[in-house]
Each structure stands twice: as C-alpha cells, then as structure tokens.
Amino acid sequence: MNLHQLKSFLVVAQHGQIFRAAEELHLSQPALSRQMAALEADIGAPLLERHSRGVSLTRAGEVLRDEATEILARMQSLIGEIRSGEHLMTSVKIGVPPGLPGTWLRERLGGMPENVRVSLIEAPTDEQLTLLKQRQLDIALARRQSEAFPTQLVFRQRMGIVVRLGSELHHVLGDRPSATLYDMEGLRVLAHSRGEIRVQEEILKNAMRSVNVDATWIFRKFGQYSALIADLVEADVALTTEASARRNFPGWEWIPLEGHDASGKDLVVRTWATWNPKPSPEVTAAVELFTQDPTP
C-alpha cells in the first residue's frame, strides 16, 4: 500500500465509478482496477462492491476512506511545512501581563532571529511564574520579582486614573498635567480585582494611608466592559496604567498620578523579565532583547 494507491482509492470512492475516476486520474480503467485489486490484497479485505451502476464502499472501505483522508491531509500539511521551512523554526513562549504596551513589546521583539517564532501568552504574574516553573513558558514578564529565577527590571509604567469626559471631576482635573493622592479623597475608585493589577492597587492604597487620604475601593476584573462596569458601580475614577486605559476605557481621559508610595518610591508599575536558569540560545537571545536596554 502506498500514497498513490490511497489517492486513487479516494477518487474512486468520491465518484463511485471506476470509469469516471480513471478519467480524473488520467489512467486506463484496467490500470485503475489493478490498483484497487492490489490495495484490497494489501489490506486483506474487500474495499469495493462492484455492481452494474459502478462501485460502492464496503464497511472496510468506509473505514479506509476516513483514515486515508486524514493521512493525506497530514502529509499535505507536512509537505507544506517542510517547503516553508517551518520545521527549522524554534518557538519561544513569553508571558505578558495585562496592560503592557504593545508598542514597547513590538520594539523589543523586532530584533528576534528569523528562525524563532514567538508565542505570547497573556496571564497575570502568579500564573506566569507557575507556568515558568512548569517550563510551559520560557520568559515571564512579571509585575513582581521572583526569588527562584533569574530576573531583571525591564519596564516601568506610571500609575494614573481615568475620569469620564465631561464629568465634574474631569472639569476639575482635566486641565492639569497630573493628579495627586489628595485628589482621591472621598472618591469611589475602581481597581482590578485580579492579582496582576492588584499590585497597583496595593501600592496606591498604602500610599494613601501614609498621607491620611481615604477612598472607597471597588474591585472588578478589567476588560472590554470596564467603562460600563464603572458606570454601574458609580465609580468616580478607575486606577490603571495608560496602556490599559486606552484598551479598557475608551472615551475616558487618563491622568498620571504624582506622588510616592509608603516606602518613598514613585507611583509606578514595574515589570521584570524572569527566565529559567540554563536557557536555550534562542531564549537567551530573547532575554537580551528585554534586558540590554531596559526602560528606567
């Protein structure tokens, strides 16, 4: 049994006639009949029932038709992969936290070797570090440092708030280049409920406590309906980075926050590149793209 016989068999099964199948295959009827007889001999079971109107498949023929269809499809895919050089590609899987600017990521990954295919997996920090430990990720772009893996700070994003355009608060803050912690006094603040962006919320909450500013916190998962959720819970502002604001709060204005956290550090969200020890050359090349020119 060979692929040529399987292809011929599928054409016969499609037409239900040796004559029409032979025409499509540019073979004589006797030659095609001999192929089918040889295939049946190899299989050890009749595949075709011959009758006056042509041929029909036996039960064994139906099974072979289904299997042959999958085999030939896989072979065609494999041939296409080989011709395209896909088999020469190496995959590097990188975890990406929500709210990381695509432009920054694109600039770094633009220097990847041509034989490396990058797969991006969006996930919060805890999930990324678990996947890294399980070696389902090669690099984690995490929002906190890891004590178990090599890690380096690669990006900083300013924290800020988004306010509704045209709202009273927007009229108060909209003409200012930034807001302060004191502007949050008494406001209803929407913050991300998952551990990833919760880093921002904890930083800001501790900072506000240090200057005796009080606010009402509302935790929800951010996504395409974040602006609607903010309306439903009557939030005055939402805490987020600028990149996340553009994605999740269209029609709102993002205003950066000035100030320091409880430890005296600027109000920023930090992203660390984290990877397993003894990385492959391809992973090492990817790590260098993130660490050779980190954003201060």
Steps between C-alpha positions, in 0.01 A plus 500: 500500500630846408379858490436481126259210554325686783452808282355285222274321747358831628422612146320171433308538828402855405368414152363152571614398152831363375442663162462858629778455756736374229421807289586737785819309579598475132523122523344220304216311667697172510799674660281659768317171560836327553598771753180443696545122491859536627382732778235251608763226500729711721216584740375141504134596464265608218469878478262536207175333405469486121155527344344605172491871594863513612650432842412571863707474817491204730522562874877449476505744209320766705752462781792528257344803331480690830852403605648566155343847496672588828831341397517691173399827673779454754747420225399810306542711813840346565614563144387862525683538832822360355479716190443813709789418733261478796686194633807719544319745729550507878220616727552735796201542731477834683252590771352849479312680782179692425561867427852467355526738201504318169735757346766435764466126455511526121820708512676239713384199302591663171858386553419128526689268260302396193502134600321571830124510530372690803181389676346754740288377791312772690475406866530658847829480687420204728382291207804596293744395771318168540519437125868596505567248777316234297708601195188590306645851469854594401483861623258667740444874488379524857387784724709386794845356549554127534737361760520163322608608149736748337316831469565856386294818499417590139208745499329761712151642445352798678187440698202721435125537512239523227208742529187536289518769237262784584455397864537748785821327605631524146439876503698521824791278392491507123712811451769383738801297382464261791294414806616440857405261774308779671270523196381146583351602834143367533485357146367163390800332339462205263802267504585170336387203710759251374847460648672646194381859523440466874868590534408853392208517740708389801769755418246780481298393804812495717608835359162655580505365853842657551356847426164437675292503181191278500311358200240230430650208307299291253666194351401360161673317217605741224414428138300631207203587727703685763347838417149356530589333831632834627164659417303220667696520825504882485879521514648848484834385363676178401858419592705381204805555282476708184525195272219324686292819497516521120393139473230478765366856543440657158346843534659563842807713568804353670680730745834398653537498878778693671627392837681222680402171656535421868869411452577825317513350147330659200149379418592268215430143395817302443542206264779246539625253241533160667634178348618151590870437563694347210276635223534391138692729260168620356362586844828670591469716187145596599603582858778727369246696295312585820797554730762675284305828493252496790267794545618686813 
